C-alpha cells in the first residue's frame, strides 16, 4: 500500500462558516471542510481488506476460549449452540446497521463519528474515553491471557503458577505492541497473514471433530472417537453446570436467575463475535463503501457464524461435557485430550498466533482512535504524533509556526517529512498509552471478569449507535444511504442489546460498578473540557510550538 500517514484523518473538522456554531450540537458532517477532507482521502482499501480485518478481529481468542463461559451458563450443549447462533444473528444485525452508517457517513473514526453526528460532541467523547481506557485495553488483556493459558495448558499437567501466567501475558503483549509500532504497512500485512492462520486453526479443530465422528462410526471403541458424551447423551437434556466456583441446578433456580446466566453466556458469544464494527473505522478509505462495506460484512459474518457453530460442535465431540466449562483454553485441552500432547502443542501454537492476530488488529484500531481523540482535543496533542521523534529540515527555510486551529498531523507538508518518518509512521505515543493501560488490566483482572466487563463497555455504545441510526432515519430521511437494511434489524438489535446490558449489570455488579465509575470520571473530565475549552488547545499549541522551535534551531 501507499503512504498511509493520514489513515486516521478525523482531525480536519475545522469550520469554514464564519458564523459562530455550537460544536456540542452541530453534526460533524455539516461542516463543509469535513466533507471535503473525507472526499480527498486516498481510497486505498477494498472489500477484501475490510473482510480480512473483520475475520482477523473476530476469529481470535474468543472462539478458542469463551466457549467455556457460554457452556458454564447454560443448561445443555444444545442450548449453548443456540446461544452461539443468537449471538451471531445479533452481531449480524449490528453489522448491517453499521454498514448503513459507514456508507452514509464515510469518515474515519467509525462509531465515534456516528455518535457525534447524532448526539453531539459529549457522546463522542464518552465513547472515546471508555474505549481507550476500558474496552479495547481489556480486550487485548483477554487475548494476552488466553495466549498465556494456552501455553500453560501444554507445558504442565498441573498448570503454571498465576504469577507466571501473568508474566507470559505481559511479555507477549509488550512484544506485539513493539512489533506493531514500526510501520502501518507492517501492521496491515500482519493482519492479513494472521487471517489465514486463524481460519486454518478453526478448520483443523473442526477436522478433528469430523475425524472423531468417522472413527466412531468405523469402530465405536476407537481411541480417536473423542469423548463418549456426544453419542451417549441427549444434547438438549438439562444438566447441572459450574460457574464462578459454584454449581448451578437449573431445575431449582428462578426464571430471573436463568436470564442472568443466559446474559452472561450471550456476552461470551458476543465477545467472540466482537470486531464486526471495525471495518467502519477506516470507512473513509474504502473504495465504494456503499457496496464494499456491506459485501465485506456479510461475507465475514457468514464465515464467522458458520465457523463458530462447527467448532463448538467439535469441542463437544472431543471433550467430556462436564469439563467443557472448566478451562479458558478449551481448544488446546480438547485437541490434547483427543489426539495427544503433540497435537495439543500444535494447536497451542496456532491459538497463540491467532490471538496475536487479534492483538495486532486491536493495536491498529485503538491507535487510530486515540489519534482521532487527540485531534478532537479529547487527549493531549502529543498523542496525534506518528513515528519516532526526529529532527526535520523545513523546505524553503520557513520558520512559520503551526496555526492554532490546524490539526497537528497536518501542520507539515509532504516535503517536511523525512525518510525516517516514512519508515516509522505508526502512532507511537498512542500505542504506548494502550500498552500501559492494558498491562494494568492483565495484572489485575481475570479472563471471565474482563470478558463481562468488555461486553458491558462495548455494548452500551453499540446500542446507542444503532439507536442513533433509527433517530437519523426519522430526522434526516434525505441523507444519502447507499445501503439500507430492513428496519427490523436495527430495532431488534436495540431492544435485545438493551435487555442484555441491564440484566448483565445486575448479574455482575462489580464490573457494572467499575464501568459506572469510569463513565462518571469521563463525564467530569468532559465537563471540565467544556468549561475550559482553551486548556487543551493551549497544551496542543505549546507542543506544536516546541516542535517548531526545535526544528528551527536544528536547521540553524
C-alpha positions as CSV (number, residue, x, y, z in Angstrom):
1,X,0.0,0.0,0.0
2,X,1.0,3.6,-0.4
3,X,2.0,6.0,2.3
4,X,-0.7,6.0,5.0
5,X,0.3,8.8,7.2
6,X,-3.2,10.2,7.1
7,X,-5.1,6.9,7.6
8,X,-6.9,8.3,10.6
9,X,-7.9,11.7,9.0
10,X,-10.5,12.6,11.5
11,X,-8.6,15.6,12.6
12,X,-9.7,18.0,9.9
13,X,-13.1,19.1,11.1
14,X,-12.3,22.8,11.2
15,X,-15.3,25.1,10.4
16,X,-15.3,27.3,7.4
17,X,-18.6,29.1,8.1
18,X,-17.8,32.4,9.7
19,X,-21.0,32.2,11.7
20,X,-20.3,31.0,15.2
21,X,-21.6,27.5,15.8
22,X,-22.1,25.3,18.8
23,X,-19.7,22.4,18.5
24,X,-21.6,20.5,21.1
25,X,-24.8,20.2,19.0
26,X,-23.6,20.7,15.4
27,X,-23.3,17.5,13.4
28,X,-19.8,16.8,12.2
29,X,-20.8,16.2,8.6
30,X,-22.5,19.6,8.2
31,X,-19.1,21.2,8.4
32,X,-18.1,21.6,4.8
33,X,-14.4,21.1,5.4
34,X,-15.1,17.7,7.0
35,X,-16.9,16.6,3.8
36,X,-14.1,18.0,1.7
37,X,-11.4,16.2,3.8
38,X,-13.3,12.9,3.6
39,X,-13.6,13.1,-0.1
40,X,-9.8,13.9,-0.6
41,X,-8.5,10.9,1.5
42,X,-6.9,8.3,-0.8
43,X,-9.2,5.3,-1.4
44,X,-6.7,2.5,-0.8
45,X,-8.7,-0.2,1.0
46,X,-11.0,-2.7,-0.8
47,X,-13.7,-5.1,0.4
48,X,-11.0,-7.7,0.6
49,X,-9.1,-5.6,3.2
50,X,-12.3,-5.0,5.2
51,X,-13.2,-8.7,5.1
52,X,-9.7,-9.5,6.3
53,X,-9.9,-7.1,9.2
54,X,-13.3,-8.3,10.3
55,X,-12.3,-12.0,10.2
56,X,-9.0,-11.3,11.8
57,X,-10.7,-9.5,14.7
58,X,-13.5,-12.0,15.2
59,X,-11.8,-15.3,14.8
60,X,-9.4,-14.8,17.6
61,X,-9.2,-15.6,21.3
62,X,-13.0,-15.6,21.6
63,X,-13.7,-18.8,19.7
64,X,-10.8,-20.6,21.4
65,X,-11.6,-19.5,25.0
66,X,-15.1,-18.1,25.5
67,X,-17.0,-21.4,24.8
68,X,-16.2,-22.2,28.5
69,X,-18.1,-19.0,29.6
70,X,-21.0,-19.9,27.4
71,X,-21.2,-23.6,28.5
72,X,-21.0,-22.8,32.2
73,X,-24.0,-20.5,32.0
74,X,-26.5,-22.7,30.0
75,X,-28.3,-25.9,30.9
76,X,-27.2,-28.1,28.0
77,X,-24.8,-28.3,25.0
78,X,-27.8,-27.7,22.7
79,X,-28.6,-24.5,24.5
80,X,-25.0,-23.4,24.1
81,X,-25.2,-23.9,20.4
82,X,-28.4,-21.8,20.2
83,X,-26.6,-19.1,22.2
84,X,-23.9,-19.0,19.5
85,X,-26.5,-18.7,16.8
86,X,-28.3,-15.9,18.7
87,X,-25.0,-14.1,19.2
88,X,-24.2,-14.4,15.5
89,X,-27.5,-13.2,14.4
90,X,-27.5,-10.2,16.8
91,X,-24.0,-9.3,15.7
92,X,-25.1,-9.6,12.1
93,X,-27.9,-7.2,12.7
94,X,-25.5,-4.8,14.3
95,X,-23.0,-5.2,11.5
96,X,-25.7,-4.4,8.9
97,X,-26.7,-1.3,10.8
98,X,-23.1,-0.2,11.0
99,X,-22.8,-0.8,7.3
100,X,-25.6,1.7,6.6
101,X,-23.9,4.3,8.8
102,X,-20.5,3.6,7.3
103,X,-21.7,4.0,3.8
104,X,-23.8,7.1,4.6
105,X,-21.2,8.8,6.8
106,X,-17.8,7.7,5.3
107,X,-15.5,9.4,7.7
108,X,-12.7,7.7,9.6
109,X,-13.4,7.1,13.3
110,X,-16.4,4.9,12.7
111,X,-18.7,4.7,15.8
112,X,-17.1,7.8,17.3
113,X,-18.2,9.9,14.4
114,X,-21.7,8.4,14.2
115,X,-22.3,9.3,17.9
116,X,-21.0,12.8,17.3
117,X,-23.3,13.2,14.3
118,X,-26.4,12.1,16.2
119,X,-25.9,13.1,19.8
120,X,-23.1,15.8,19.7
121,X,-19.6,16.0,21.0
122,X,-20.2,14.8,24.5
123,X,-21.3,11.3,23.5
124,X,-18.4,11.0,21.1
125,X,-16.0,12.0,24.0
126,X,-17.5,9.4,26.3
127,X,-17.2,6.7,23.7
128,X,-13.6,7.6,23.1
129,X,-12.9,7.7,26.8
130,X,-14.4,4.3,27.5
131,X,-12.9,2.6,24.5
132,X,-9.4,4.0,25.1
133,X,-9.5,3.5,28.9
134,X,-11.5,0.2,29.2
135,X,-13.0,-1.7,26.2
136,X,-10.0,-2.1,23.9
137,X,-7.3,-2.5,26.6
138,X,-9.5,-5.1,28.3
139,X,-10.0,-7.0,25.1
140,X,-6.2,-7.0,24.4
141,X,-5.6,-8.1,28.0
142,X,-8.0,-11.1,27.5
143,X,-6.2,-12.1,24.3
144,X,-2.9,-12.0,26.0
145,X,-4.2,-14.0,28.9
146,X,-5.5,-16.7,26.5
147,X,-2.1,-16.9,24.9
148,X,-0.5,-17.5,28.4
149,X,-3.1,-20.0,29.4
150,X,-2.7,-21.9,26.1
151,X,1.0,-22.1,26.7
152,X,0.4,-23.2,30.3
153,X,-2.0,-25.9,29.4
154,X,0.6,-27.9,27.4
155,X,3.7,-27.1,29.4
156,X,2.5,-28.5,32.8
157,X,-0.3,-31.0,33.7
158,X,-0.9,-29.1,36.9
159,X,-0.9,-25.7,35.2
160,X,1.5,-22.8,35.6
161,X,1.5,-20.5,38.6
162,X,-0.7,-17.5,38.4
163,X,2.2,-15.0,38.5
164,X,4.0,-16.9,35.7
165,X,0.9,-16.8,33.5
166,X,0.6,-13.0,34.2
167,X,4.3,-12.6,33.2
168,X,3.8,-14.5,30.0
169,X,0.8,-12.4,29.1
170,X,2.5,-9.1,29.8
171,X,5.6,-10.1,27.9
172,X,3.5,-11.3,24.9
173,X,1.6,-8.1,24.8
174,X,4.6,-5.8,25.0
175,X,6.2,-7.7,22.2
176,X,3.2,-7.3,20.0
177,X,2.9,-3.6,20.6
178,X,6.6,-3.1,19.8
179,X,6.1,-5.1,16.6
180,X,3.1,-3.0,15.6
181,X,4.7,0.3,16.4
182,X,7.1,0.1,13.5
183,X,5.1,0.9,10.4
184,X,1.5,1.0,9.2
185,X,2.2,-1.3,6.3
186,X,3.7,-3.9,8.5
187,X,0.6,-3.9,10.7
188,X,-1.7,-4.3,7.8
189,X,0.4,-7.2,6.3
190,X,0.5,-8.9,9.7
191,X,-3.3,-8.5,9.9
192,X,-3.8,-10.2,6.5
193,X,-1.3,-13.0,7.2
194,X,-2.9,-13.9,10.6
195,X,-6.2,-14.3,8.9
196,X,-5.1,-17.5,7.2
197,X,-3.6,-18.9,10.4
198,X,-6.9,-18.3,12.2
199,X,-9.1,-19.9,9.6
200,X,-6.6,-22.8,9.4
201,X,-6.8,-23.3,13.2
202,X,-10.6,-23.4,13.1
203,X,-10.6,-25.8,10.2
204,X,-8.1,-28.0,12.0
205,X,-10.3,-28.3,15.1
206,X,-13.4,-28.9,13.0
207,X,-11.5,-31.6,11.1
208,X,-10.5,-33.2,14.4
209,X,-14.2,-33.4,15.4
210,X,-15.0,-34.9,12.0
211,X,-12.3,-37.5,12.4
212,X,-13.7,-38.4,15.8
213,X,-17.2,-38.9,14.3
214,X,-15.8,-41.0,11.4
215,X,-13.6,-43.1,13.7
216,X,-16.6,-43.8,16.0
217,X,-18.7,-44.9,13.0
218,X,-16.0,-47.2,11.8
219,X,-15.0,-48.5,15.3
220,X,-17.0,-47.4,18.3
221,X,-14.0,-48.3,20.5
222,X,-11.5,-46.3,18.5
223,X,-9.2,-44.1,20.7
224,X,-9.7,-41.3,18.1
225,X,-13.5,-41.2,18.6
226,X,-13.3,-38.4,21.2
227,X,-15.3,-38.4,24.4
228,X,-18.4,-40.6,24.9
229,X,-20.9,-38.0,25.9
230,X,-21.6,-36.8,22.3
231,X,-23.0,-40.1,21.2
232,X,-24.4,-41.4,24.6
233,X,-26.3,-38.3,26.0
234,X,-29.1,-36.0,24.8
235,X,-27.7,-32.7,23.6
236,X,-30.7,-30.8,24.9
237,X,-31.1,-32.6,28.3
238,X,-30.8,-30.3,31.3
239,X,-27.7,-31.0,33.4
240,X,-26.0,-29.1,36.3
241,X,-23.3,-26.7,35.2
242,X,-20.5,-24.9,37.1
243,X,-20.0,-21.1,37.0
244,X,-17.7,-18.9,39.2
245,X,-16.9,-21.8,41.5
246,X,-20.4,-22.9,42.3
247,X,-22.9,-25.4,40.9
248,X,-26.0,-24.3,39.0
249,X,-29.0,-26.5,39.5
250,X,-31.2,-25.4,36.6
251,X,-34.2,-27.2,37.9
252,X,-34.4,-25.1,41.1
253,X,-33.4,-21.6,40.1
254,X,-35.9,-18.9,39.2
255,X,-36.6,-17.5,35.7
256,X,-34.9,-14.2,36.6
257,X,-31.7,-16.1,37.6
258,X,-31.8,-18.0,34.4
259,X,-31.9,-14.8,32.4
260,X,-28.9,-13.6,34.3
261,X,-26.9,-16.7,33.4
262,X,-28.1,-16.5,29.8
263,X,-27.0,-12.9,29.7
264,X,-23.5,-13.9,30.9
265,X,-23.5,-16.7,28.3
266,X,-24.6,-14.4,25.5
267,X,-21.8,-12.0,26.4
268,X,-19.3,-14.8,26.0
269,X,-20.6,-15.4,22.5
270,X,-20.9,-11.7,21.6
271,X,-17.4,-11.1,22.7
272,X,-16.2,-13.9,20.4
273,X,-18.1,-12.1,17.5
274,X,-16.9,-8.7,18.6
275,X,-15.0,-6.8,15.9
276,X,-17.7,-6.6,13.3
277,X,-17.7,-2.8,13.5
278,X,-14.0,-2.2,12.9
279,X,-14.1,-2.0,9.1
280,X,-16.1,1.2,9.6
281,X,-13.1,2.7,11.5
282,X,-11.4,3.1,8.1
283,X,-14.6,3.7,6.1
284,X,-13.3,6.9,4.6
285,X,-10.5,4.9,2.8
286,X,-12.7,2.0,1.5
287,X,-13.3,2.2,-2.2
288,X,-17.1,2.5,-3.0
289,X,-18.2,2.0,0.7
290,X,-21.9,1.6,-0.4
291,X,-21.0,-1.7,-2.0
292,X,-17.7,-2.7,-0.4
293,X,-18.8,-2.4,3.3
294,X,-22.0,-4.5,3.1
295,X,-20.3,-7.1,1.0
296,X,-17.3,-7.4,3.4
297,X,-19.6,-7.6,6.5
298,X,-22.0,-10.2,5.0
299,X,-19.1,-12.4,3.8
300,X,-17.3,-12.1,7.1
301,X,-20.4,-12.8,9.3
302,X,-21.3,-15.9,7.2
303,X,-17.8,-17.3,7.5
304,X,-17.5,-16.5,11.3
305,X,-21.0,-17.7,12.3
306,X,-20.6,-21.0,10.4
307,X,-17.1,-21.5,11.8
308,X,-18.3,-20.9,15.3
309,X,-21.1,-23.4,15.2
310,X,-18.9,-26.1,13.7
311,X,-16.0,-25.5,16.1
312,X,-18.3,-25.7,19.1
313,X,-19.8,-28.9,17.9
314,X,-16.2,-30.2,17.6
315,X,-15.5,-29.2,21.2
316,X,-18.5,-31.1,22.5
317,X,-17.4,-34.2,20.4
318,X,-13.8,-34.1,21.6
319,X,-14.3,-33.2,25.3
320,X,-16.3,-34.7,28.2
321,X,-19.2,-32.3,28.7
322,X,-18.5,-31.8,32.4
323,X,-15.0,-30.4,31.6
324,X,-16.1,-28.0,28.9
325,X,-16.6,-25.1,31.2
326,X,-13.6,-25.7,33.4
327,X,-10.9,-24.1,31.4
328,X,-10.4,-21.0,29.3
329,X,-8.0,-22.8,27.0
330,X,-10.8,-25.0,25.6
331,X,-9.3,-25.5,22.1
332,X,-5.9,-26.8,23.4
333,X,-7.5,-29.1,26.0
334,X,-10.0,-30.5,23.5
335,X,-7.3,-31.5,20.9
336,X,-4.8,-32.6,23.6
337,X,-7.4,-34.9,25.2
338,X,-8.5,-36.5,21.9
339,X,-5.2,-36.7,20.0
340,X,-2.4,-36.4,22.4
341,X,0.2,-33.9,23.7
342,X,1.9,-33.1,20.4
343,X,-1.4,-32.3,18.8
344,X,-2.1,-30.0,21.8
345,X,1.2,-28.3,21.3
346,X,0.4,-27.6,17.7
347,X,-3.0,-26.2,18.4
348,X,-1.5,-24.1,21.3
349,X,0.9,-22.5,18.9
350,X,-1.8,-21.8,16.4
351,X,-4.1,-20.4,19.1
352,X,-1.3,-18.1,20.3
353,X,-0.7,-16.9,16.7
354,X,-4.5,-16.4,16.2
355,X,-4.7,-14.3,19.4
356,X,-1.6,-12.4,18.3
357,X,-3.5,-11.5,15.1
358,X,-6.4,-10.1,17.2
359,X,-4.0,-8.1,19.2
360,X,-2.4,-6.8,16.0
361,X,-5.8,-5.6,14.7
362,X,-6.8,-4.1,18.1
363,X,-3.5,-2.2,18.4
364,X,-4.1,-0.8,14.9
365,X,-7.7,0.4,15.7
366,X,-7.0,1.7,19.2
367,X,-4.0,3.7,17.9
368,X,-6.1,5.4,15.3
369,X,-9.0,6.0,17.8
370,X,-6.5,7.6,20.2
371,X,-5.1,9.8,17.5
372,X,-8.6,10.9,16.4
373,X,-9.5,11.6,20.0
374,X,-6.4,13.8,20.4
375,X,-7.2,15.7,17.2
376,X,-10.6,16.5,18.7
377,X,-8.8,17.8,21.9
378,X,-10.1,14.9,24.0
379,X,-6.5,14.0,24.8
380,X,-3.2,15.9,24.9
381,X,-1.9,16.8,21.4
382,X,1.2,14.6,21.8
383,X,-1.0,11.5,21.0
384,X,-1.5,12.8,17.4
385,X,2.2,12.3,16.6
386,X,3.3,9.4,14.4
387,X,6.7,7.8,14.2
388,X,9.8,8.3,16.3
389,X,10.8,11.8,17.3
390,X,13.2,13.1,14.7
391,X,14.8,16.3,13.5
392,X,13.5,17.6,10.2
393,X,14.6,20.4,7.9
394,X,11.9,22.7,6.7
395,X,11.8,23.3,3.0
396,X,12.5,26.8,1.9
397,X,13.8,27.7,5.3
398,X,10.4,28.7,6.6
399,X,10.1,29.2,10.3
400,X,6.3,29.6,10.5
401,X,4.7,28.0,13.5
402,X,1.6,25.9,13.2
403,X,-1.8,27.5,13.2
404,X,-3.7,27.1,16.5
405,X,-6.7,25.8,14.5
406,X,-4.8,23.4,12.3
407,X,-4.8,19.8,13.3
408,X,-1.4,18.7,14.5
409,X,-1.0,15.9,11.9
410,X,-1.5,18.3,9.0
411,X,0.9,21.1,10.0
412,X,3.7,19.7,7.9
413,X,3.7,19.3,4.2
414,X,4.9,16.2,2.5
415,X,8.3,17.7,1.8
416,X,8.8,18.2,5.5
417,X,8.6,14.6,6.4
418,X,11.9,12.8,6.3
419,X,12.7,9.2,5.3
420,X,12.6,8.1,8.9
421,X,9.1,9.2,9.3
422,X,8.0,7.2,6.3
423,X,9.5,4.1,7.7
424,X,8.2,4.6,11.2
425,X,4.7,6.0,10.7
426,X,2.8,4.2,13.4
427,X,1.2,6.3,16.3
428,X,4.0,5.6,18.8
429,X,2.6,7.6,21.7
430,X,-1.0,6.3,21.3
431,X,0.4,2.7,21.3
432,X,2.4,3.5,24.4
433,X,-0.8,4.6,26.2
434,X,-2.6,1.5,25.2
435,X,0.3,-0.6,26.4
436,X,0.3,0.9,29.9
437,X,-3.4,0.6,30.4
438,X,-3.6,-3.0,29.0
439,X,-0.8,-4.2,31.3
440,X,-2.7,-2.9,34.3
441,X,-5.8,-4.9,33.2
442,X,-3.6,-8.0,32.7
443,X,-2.1,-7.8,36.2
444,X,-5.4,-7.0,38.0
445,X,-8.1,-8.9,36.0
446,X,-9.1,-12.5,35.2
447,X,-10.4,-13.8,31.9
448,X,-14.1,-14.1,32.8
449,X,-14.3,-10.9,34.8
450,X,-12.7,-9.0,32.0
451,X,-14.9,-10.7,29.4
452,X,-18.1,-9.5,31.1
453,X,-16.6,-6.0,31.6
454,X,-15.7,-5.7,27.9
455,X,-19.2,-6.8,26.9
456,X,-20.8,-4.1,29.0
457,X,-18.4,-1.3,28.0
458,X,-18.7,-2.1,24.3
459,X,-22.5,-2.8,24.0
460,X,-23.5,0.5,25.8
461,X,-22.2,2.3,22.7
462,X,-23.1,-0.3,20.1
463,X,-26.8,0.1,21.2
464,X,-26.5,3.9,21.4
465,X,-25.1,4.0,17.9
466,X,-27.7,1.8,16.3
467,X,-30.4,3.8,18.2
468,X,-28.9,6.8,16.5
469,X,-29.4,5.1,13.2
470,X,-33.2,4.9,13.9
471,X,-33.2,8.5,15.0
472,X,-31.5,9.6,11.7
473,X,-34.0,7.7,9.7
474,X,-36.7,9.8,11.2
475,X,-34.9,13.2,11.4
476,X,-32.8,13.0,8.2
477,X,-34.7,10.9,5.7
478,X,-32.9,12.7,2.9
479,X,-29.5,11.6,4.0
480,X,-27.9,9.6,1.1
481,X,-27.8,5.9,2.1
482,X,-26.1,3.6,-0.4
483,X,-27.0,0.7,1.8
484,X,-30.2,0.5,3.8
485,X,-31.2,-2.8,5.6
486,X,-34.7,-3.5,6.9
487,X,-35.7,-1.5,10.0
488,X,-36.3,-4.9,11.7
489,X,-32.6,-5.4,12.1
490,X,-31.6,-2.2,13.9
491,X,-34.8,-2.3,16.0
492,X,-34.2,-5.9,17.1
493,X,-30.6,-5.0,17.9
494,X,-31.5,-2.1,20.1
495,X,-34.2,-4.0,22.1
496,X,-32.2,-7.2,22.6
497,X,-29.0,-5.2,23.4
498,X,-30.7,-3.0,26.0
499,X,-32.1,-6.0,27.8
500,X,-28.7,-7.8,27.9
501,X,-26.9,-4.7,29.2
502,X,-29.5,-4.1,32.0
503,X,-29.7,-7.7,33.1
504,X,-25.9,-8.4,33.0
505,X,-25.2,-5.2,35.0
506,X,-27.4,-6.6,37.8
507,X,-25.9,-10.0,37.4
508,X,-22.3,-8.7,37.6
509,X,-22.4,-5.6,39.9
510,X,-18.6,-5.3,40.3
511,X,-18.0,-4.9,36.6
512,X,-21.0,-2.7,36.3
513,X,-19.8,-0.5,39.1
514,X,-16.3,-0.1,37.5
515,X,-17.9,0.9,34.2
516,X,-20.2,3.4,36.0
517,X,-17.2,4.8,37.8
518,X,-15.4,5.3,34.5
519,X,-18.4,7.0,33.0
520,X,-18.7,9.3,35.9
521,X,-15.0,10.2,35.7
522,X,-15.3,10.7,32.0
523,X,-18.3,12.9,32.5
524,X,-16.4,15.1,35.0
525,X,-13.5,15.4,32.6
526,X,-15.8,16.3,29.7
527,X,-17.5,19.0,31.9
528,X,-14.1,20.5,32.7
529,X,-13.2,20.4,29.0
530,X,-16.4,22.2,28.0
531,X,-16.0,24.9,30.7
532,X,-12.3,25.4,29.9
533,X,-12.1,24.9,26.2
534,X,-8.8,26.6,25.7
535,X,-6.8,24.5,28.2
536,X,-6.3,21.5,25.9
537,X,-5.9,23.8,22.9
538,X,-3.2,25.7,24.6
539,X,-1.4,22.4,25.5
540,X,-1.6,21.3,22.0
541,X,-0.3,24.6,20.6
542,X,2.5,24.5,23.2
543,X,3.5,21.1,22.0
544,X,3.5,22.2,18.4
545,X,5.4,25.4,19.1
546,X,8.1,23.5,21.0
547,X,8.5,21.2,18.0
548,X,8.7,24.1,15.6
549,X,11.3,25.9,17.8
550,X,13.4,22.6,17.9
551,X,13.2,22.3,14.2
552,X,14.3,25.9,13.6
553,X,17.3,25.6,15.9
554,X,18.2,22.3,14.2
555,X,18.0,24.0,10.8
556,X,20.2,26.9,12.1
